Amino acid sequence: IGIGSGNLKILHPDKDYYSNNENERSIVCRLDYLDQRFLFTGDIGAPSEEYLSEKYPHELACNYLKTPHHGSKGSSTEEFLRLAHPQEAWICTSANNRFGFPHKDTIQRYYRQQVRLRSTAEGSIRKKIDSHRENKKL
């Protein structure tokens, strides 16, 4: 889907994927704008991550990743993170939430991949995209 100078690609769920678990049917999309890629993962967990890793491995590469399922223990698998290889990941969760998100094991997976983490538990996350660079290319 073209959005101005950007492109939004819906990766998941596709016609071949089915799960009884509503979280596993979360929309996963990638926004490409200028030279940056943003991967938004909803509440998917390991089953959907495995499916995406097998079916769309080259589509997962991104600069910025919205962490799957708030950083739950059953998300952000090693293989998924290896393929996405973001420079920065955003965890959308509140401080001291009843689910204990993000899980410490999940945080460690990001650290092992040397991904900078930011969390909404510390406040809003903003990413400024320099649209003036686009005009310079014209």
N, C-alpha and C positions, 0 to 999 in steps of 0.2 A: 504494500500500500504506500503510494507516494504521499509524503507530507511535506509540502514546500520543497526544500532541498534535501530533506531526509527521506528515509525509507523505513517503514515498519513492517516486520515480517513475523507472522504468527507461526510459531513452531509446534505448539502443543495445546490441546490434544489434536491429533490429526485423524484422518478417517480410519486408520488401522489401530488406534489405541482405544481401549476401554478398561475402565476400572469401576468397581462399586464404591470406591473411596472418593468422596467429593474432592478432597484435597489433591488427590492424584490427577484429577481432571482440571486443575487450575490452568488458566491461560499462561503460557510462556511465550514471550515475544522479545524480539531484538530490534532495537532502534539504532539505525546507522545514520549519523549526522556528521557531515564533514569527514574528518578522519577518526571519529570516535564511535565506539560500539557500546551500547547499553543493553544488558540482558536482564529482563524482569521475569521472575520465576514463580510468582504466586506462592502457594503453599505446598508445592510438590515435595515429595520425599524420595527416598532411594529407588523405588520402583520406576517412577517417571524419569528420574535422573539417568537410570540405567538404559531405559528405552531411548531417551534423547541421545545419550552417549553412543549407542549402537547405530541409531538411524540417522542422526544429524551431527556427527562429531565436528565437522568443520563449521557448522553454524553456531556453535557455542562460544567460540573465541570472542572475548570482549575486553574492553578497558574497565568497565564498571559493571558490577553485578549486584542486583538486589538479592540478598541471600535467600535461598529457599526456606520456606516454613519457619521464619523468624529465628533461624539458627538452631532448630530442634536437633536432638541427637540422631534422628533418622534421616537427616538431610545433609547436603553438602558432602557427598562422598568424595573420596580421594580421586577417583577417575573423573568425575564430573568437574571437580576443581582443576584438575590437570588440563582438561580440554578447554575449559573456560579461560583459565589463566588470567584472571583480572588483576589489574594493578591495585584496585580498591573495591571493597565490598561493603554494602550497606545493610545493616541488620535493623529491621523494622520491628521494634518491641518496646514495651514500657519497662521502666525500672522496677525491680522487685515484683515481676508478674507472677501469677499463681502457677504457671507452667515451668518456671525456672529457665526461660529462654534468655539468652542463648546458652546452649549446653557447653560445658567446659571442653568436652571432647571435640565438639564441632569447632570451637574457637582454636583449638590446637591444630586442627587440620588446615585452617586458614594460615596460621603462623608457619606451619611447615612449608606451605606453598609461598611464603613471603608476601602475603596479601595484606595490605593496609586495611584495617577494619574501622568502620564508623558505625555508631548506633544512635537510633532515635531516642534511646533511653537518656541520652545526653542532650537532646534537643533536636530541632529540625535539621535535616541534611539538605544542603543546597549545592548544586553543581552549576557553575556558570559556564555557558557555552559561548565562545567568542564568535558571534555571527558576523563580525566585521572581517574576519579572515575569509569568509565566503565571498564577500564583495571584492576583496583584493584579488581573488582568483579570476574574476570576470574580465 
